[in-house]
Amino acid sequence: MPSDLSNAIAAGRRDLAAAAAARPANVYAGNPFLRALVARHAPADGLVATHERLESFGEAIAASEDLVHRCSHEPGLPVLERWDGIGRRIERVRFDGAYHELGTLLYGSGAMGLVRRPERAAELAALVTLAAHHGESGHVCPWACTAGLIKVLDRAAHPALQAALLPGLEDPRYAHRLHGSQFLTEVQGGSDVGRNATEAVPVLPETADAPAVWAVTGEKWFCSVIDAPLYLMTARPAGAVEGTRGLGLFVVPHDLPGADGRQLRVQPLAQRFGHDVPRDVNGFAIRRLKHKLGTRAMASGEVDWTGALAWQVGPIDAGFHLVVDVVLNTSRLLNALACSGMMWRAWHEAAAFAQHRRAFGRPIARFAAVDGQLGQLWVESAAATASTFDLLALEASGTHRDAWRLGLNANKYWTSVRATQMVRLAMEVLGGNGTIEDFSPLPRLYRDAMVTESWEGTHHVLAAQTLRDIARLRIDEAWLDWLGPRAGTLADAELREALVARLARLATAAAGLRQRATEESAPTDMRRWLEDAMVAHQGLCLAEVAAATPAVVDRAAIAHFLALHPERGPVGATPWWPGRRESTGARQ
């Protein structure tokens, strides 16, 4: 090989090695914007210690990519083991050792112990964001499910159930912790939870010493974290009314517990109910694991319930309300944080590559098109993180509940959409290298981001729910009352005028949506409104951080962000596609 060609090849590999070396060795210390958000929202007392804990975690996350890669690809994917070696039913999932190493790291952060500590909400948010630099990684979804279970038990469960389960759910020791899952979806309904048919039959009434016990029978179609020891699920008590009002909420243990101190002893109930339960496995069977596009390190399955014993949580007629108000809302916040983490990782990968990859005699970051993409990746990562931290702070304050309700749903929708787009944008910066599994984590992040779009409410469901809330409760007015005064006090006149004008136009558009909420095109227009509303919210959050810490975000980034998302008012256009009349009965 000619020496000049050999030298060129060697130089190209040196550039790629330099790009890999440029990735941050600590994803918290290397992110001044995230540090600024934590400083803004965490208590000043103890802030130094908070930064130190997060720096330690950020360093460990940056060093653990190999663990995630191993447990997210063959042959390290989860495997269903329904029976043990001598034919006893166990209904277990076997994971690669890398999965457990990563779990030891994540749970060791103590994140689940912060769920009931609102004064440390910013630290919990940062931990989730940092963990999600790896995507879902098999453990971020269990974190979200466990956090929701902790909150709903704390709010509504029998004191004996709280005492039995909460210590294990908050335990940072991976080998000792409990973790939870949440099962809502059934094959016949999907997002239409009111059609759920899984039935609950009373077994034992509530007493001063123990919660009511029920037996559930039916099927759940999409059961993530199927390996969990505790399943939070809805079921319809026999004879209850149809729709969501007839759903109760239950915790189903994987095994019928013994006297190990972590769960209530309900073993005698199996004999009383007349079940044959080999090895104390509860009355259920895992039909199969799902072969998913993303979140592959985390086991999802389908489950048949055959009289599984369950503890009642809260009033029997308040199940759906508790699911939405506590469980789903918690998951929607953590889903948004996970999306923020994936976006930051996409930014780091693209920036490191673009600053060292050379083409046509210069680093590709110097080309205007790539320069613009890097700017968009950074500012959208910052925007998603800032708006989610803002909502967490609002939740902790206990004020502006209607504004929080609208913002939560809008934020979950928008951050998940932007995460998918930003990971795709980073892949474009890397070119063909961006599609190679062992070159960067971007293919895995892209798959995981697609899944987060569907979790905790699809886009259509969130838009329809917000439209109903605007029409019935006028929560758009509460949301605008929350943001409007903040925008009006910005010192930067240009940004102040731009954001105040955006909010005013959103108010006019929301009033129009309220008047035509029953029209066919209204849900589609609602989705456009949500997008414009989130740009206004995120732009305001960025402007506030810039005002407090100008060294962290330049106002040019905010102007760029607003320019990337021009406003689009409701259009009310009638769609058309072949066969529409036959399928929908709509006029053409």
Order of alpha helices (4+ residues) and beta strands (2+ residues): alpha-alpha-alpha-alpha-beta-beta-alpha-alpha-alpha-alpha-beta-beta-beta-beta-beta-alpha-beta-beta-alpha-alpha-beta-beta-alpha-alpha-alpha-alpha-alpha-alpha-alpha-alpha-alpha
